[in-house]
């Protein structure tokens, strides 16, 4: 048996999420089906995080053990040949037999994209949450975002029905940035993967929220974004995010932001693991 660490990118549009479901197409299911065909037996792929329906990934990580002897580069080619174009294995490296993509992850980074303007490019509508004019108060949002850094109880940002042992998490960095874009298409690549800002069809502001932590509760990032939007719209005062966090009450927080703006950017491990 050989164990591999896979780095995976996918457009989450139209999928039921990472985890295999009783109905619908999942990323995990597609990978396991492709690897079953390759290895001649049922294969289990473990993901670093269970992204929800519609959420994208630039650097999801999976672990898998195979009986077939195969070089990492050949494995990448063989799996991608069996996957739809919306899902790609970017890299494969051999790992220790005990490697577990979820349990050994030390941190994850998520990015959420907001387009603040009346018109969004049809090429970008599946990769950002459009908030129509008037302009959001980006400075207030950025100031509040910084308050998330550190170890806190994030129960107020967890979707109902969560079954985690503890709602405490450590956030290593939390930052919100923005830049204006306009007509004609004049922007350079955002690093999201395709430089979609260069295809914008109207003026507006691209707002990007990026957060790195040792773990995340279900819908935690999307609920934080929804809370920041309430502040940006002037519906809530400065300091409200800290008040929400201290309440541990989901009803106090803002709405859950749509899935399409969220990307799992990367997963970090101790050195020596791939």
Long-range contacts (C-beta under 8 A, 24 or more apart in sequence): 1-65, 1-66, 1-67, 1-97, 2-65, 2-66, 2-69, 2-70, 2-94, 3-63, 3-64, 3-65, 3-66, 3-94, 3-95, 3-96, 3-97, 3-98, 3-99, 4-63, 4-64, 4-65, 4-66, 4-72, 4-75, 4-92, 4-93, 4-94, 4-95, 5-61, 5-62, 5-63, 5-92, 5-93, 5-94, 5-95, 5-99, 5-101, 5-273, 5-274, 6-31, 6-45, 6-61, 6-62, 6-63, 6-64, 6-79, 6-89, 6-91, 6-92, 7-59, 7-60, 7-61, 7-89, 7-90, 7-91, 7-92, 8-57, 8-59, 8-60, 8-61, 8-62, 8-87, 8-88, 8-89, 8-90, 9-57, 9-58, 9-59, 9-60, 9-87, 9-88, 9-90, 9-193, 10-56, 10-57, 10-60, 10-86, 10-87, 10-88, 11-56, 11-86, 11-87, 11-126, 12-51, 12-53, 12-54, 12-55, 12-56, 12-57, 12-259, 12-260, 13-54, 13-56, 13-86, 13-126, 13-260, 14-86, 15-53, 15-54, 15-86, 16-53, 17-50, 17-51, 17-52, 17-53, 17-54, 17-55, 18-47, 18-49, 18-50, 18-51, 18-57, 18-60, 19-47, 19-50, 24-53, 27-51, 27-57, 27-60, 27-87, 28-62, 30-83, 30-84, 30-87, 31-62, 31-64, 31-79, 31-83, 31-87, 31-89, 33-82, 34-79, 34-82, 34-83, 35-64, 35-66, 35-79, 37-82, 38-66, 38-68, 38-70, 38-75, 38-78, 38-79, 38-82, 39-66, 39-67, 39-68, 40-67, 40-68, 41-67, 46-100, 46-101, 46-102, 47-101, 47-102, 48-101, 48-102, 48-105, 48-108, 48-267, 49-102, 49-105, 49-108, 49-216, 49-264, 49-267, 51-262, 51-264, 52-218, 52-219, 52-259, 53-259, 54-258, 54-259, 54-260, 55-259, 55-260, 55-262, 55-263, 55-264, 56-127, 56-260, 56-262, 56-263, 56-264, 57-263, 57-264, 58-111, 58-192, 58-193, 58-263, 58-264, 58-265, 58-266, 59-90, 59-264, 59-265, 59-266, 59-267, 60-264, 60-267, 61-101, 61-105, 61-267, 61-269, 62-101, 63-95, 63-99, 63-100, 63-101, 65-97, 93-274, 95-273, 95-274, 96-273, 99-273, 99-274, 101-267, 104-269, 104-270, 104-273, 105-267, 105-268, 105-269, 106-214, 106-268, 106-269, 106-270, 107-172, 107-212, 107-213, 107-214, 107-267, 107-268, 108-212, 108-213, 108-215, 108-216, 108-264, 108-266, 108-267, 108-268, 109-210, 109-211, 109-212, 109-264, 109-265, 109-266, 109-267, 109-268, 110-210, 110-211, 110-212, 110-216, 110-221, 110-262, 110-263, 110-264, 110-265, 111-192, 111-208, 111-209, 111-210, 111-262, 111-263, 111-265, 112-208, 112-209, 112-210, 112-221, 112-222, 112-225, 112-257, 112-261, 112-262, 112-263, 113-192, 113-206, 113-207, 113-208, 113-261, 113-263, 114-206, 114-207, 114-208, 114-209, 114-225, 114-229, 114-261, 115-204, 115-205, 115-206, 115-207, 116-178, 116-204, 116-205, 116-206, 116-207, 117-202, 117-203, 117-204, 117-205, 118-202, 118-204, 119-201, 119-202, 119-204, 120-200, 120-201, 120-202, 120-204, 121-196, 121-199, 121-200, 121-201, 122-201, 123-196, 123-199, 124-196, 124-197, 124-199, 124-200, 125-260, 126-260, 127-192, 127-196, 127-260, 127-261, 127-263, 128-206, 128-260, 128-261, 129-225, 129-257, 129-258, 129-260, 129-261, 131-229, 131-232, 135-205, 136-205, 136-207, 136-229, 136-232, 136-233, 137-231, 137-232, 137-233, 137-234, 138-176, 138-178, 138-205, 138-207, 138-232, 140-231, 140-232, 140-238, 141-176, 141-207, 141-228, 141-229, 141-231, 141-232, 142-175, 142-176, 142-177, 142-178, 143-238, 144-228, 144-231, 144-238, 144-239, 144-240, 144-241, 145-174, 145-175, 145-176, 145-209, 145-228, 145-241, 146-174, 146-175, 147-174, 147-241, 147-242, 147-245, 148-174, 148-211, 148-224, 148-241, 148-245, 149-173, 149-174, 152-245, 153-245, 153-248, 154-217, 154-220, 154-245, 155-217, 155-248, 155-249, 155-250, 156-223, 156-244, 156-245, 156-247, 156-248, 156-249, 156-250, 156-252, 156-253, 157-217, 157-219, 157-220, 157-223, 157-224, 157-227, 157-244, 157-245, 157-250, 157-253, 158-217, 158-218, 158-219, 158-220, 158-223, 158-250, 159-217, 159-218, 159-219, 159-223, 159-250, 159-256, 160-250, 162-217, 162-218, 164-217, 167-217, 167-248, 169-213, 169-214, 169-215, 169-216, 169-217, 169-220, 170-213, 170-214, 171-211, 171-212, 171-213, 172-212, 172-213, 172-214, 173-210, 173-211, 173-212, 174-209, 174-210, 174-211, 174-212, 175-209, 175-210, 175-211, 176-207, 176-208, 176-209, 176-210, 176-228, 177-207, 177-208, 177-210, 178-205, 178-206, 178-207, 178-208, 179-205, 179-206, 180-204, 180-205, 181-205, 181-206, 192-263, 210-265, 219-256, 221-262, 222-256, 222-257, 222-258, 222-259, 222-262, 223-250, 223-253, 223-254, 223-255, 223-256, 223-257, 225-257, 225-261, 226-253, 226-254, 226-255, 226-256, 226-257, 227-253, 227-254, 228-254, 229-254, 229-255, 229-257, 230-254, 230-255
